[in-house]
Amino acid sequence: MIKSFRDAKIFYRFFDRKSEVVNVYLHGWGCDHKSFLFCHKHNSQSSLFIDFPPFGESSKDIKDWTVFTYANMVMNLCNHLKIKKINLIGHSFGGRISIILAVLCKNEVNKVVLVDSAGLKPRRSLGYYFKIWAYKIRKMLGLDTSTFGSCDYLALSKGMKKIFNSIVTTHLDDFLPFIQAETLIVFGKNDKTTPLYMAKKMKRKIKASKLVVLENAGHFCYVDRRLEFLSVLRDFLKE
């Protein structure tokens, strides 16, 4: 299905099983709704899957979006579908959106699952600051800077690079103490993108939370340890 929001068309799939609470799955950056689709077969609740622009089947060209625009988009779609109560399951970038919604829409949020979630201010090494310095020097001298940035960043259009920069520099650490919903934090032990120290900080800052660390799993722990993840998810949502 397609829903219009601002300057974009939003693709979604809604499996309505008439449950009181709907599981809303929010994928990571560069992925689409299909990455979480297997979860629908293993629960008895209604499920909503969304493609964040510019990924999947949603619009490829958006302008001046922020992480809060994405969050507003999710709630706009839930209101359109007349969904009143949700469980949020967010991976990486989808975790950012889940953190925001858990605070700003707390009356609608029943439970939260943060899977290798992004959103916290990272610890930076000296190497990182050296790269920033080198980028600024090259830019000041009018030299080529097109190879600077992460793989995710370099793969984007000029307009999306601006949006990406806005997202990754919006840190949500101060949101964590205001999350009231019961929260499950699931991280891969070997996650290099959002390291385990971030999960531990989330656990400390979110009062009603518990942390599950999946062994032999990286940033896509729900894929690396699919059966274990499904078991943990199902037990948490049934509690």
Secondary structure, DSSP 8 states (H G I E B T S, - for coil): -EEEETTEEEEEEEE----SSEEEEE--TT--GGGTGGGGGG-SSEEEEE--TTSTTS-S---S--HHHHHHHHHHHHHHTT---EEEEEETHHHHHHHHHHHHTTTTEEEEEEES---S-----HHHHHHHHHHHHHHHTT---TT-S-HHHHTS-HHHHHHHHHHHT---GGGGGG--SEEEEEEETT-SSS-HHHHHHHHHH-TTEEEEEETT--TTHHHHTHHHHHHHHHHHHH-
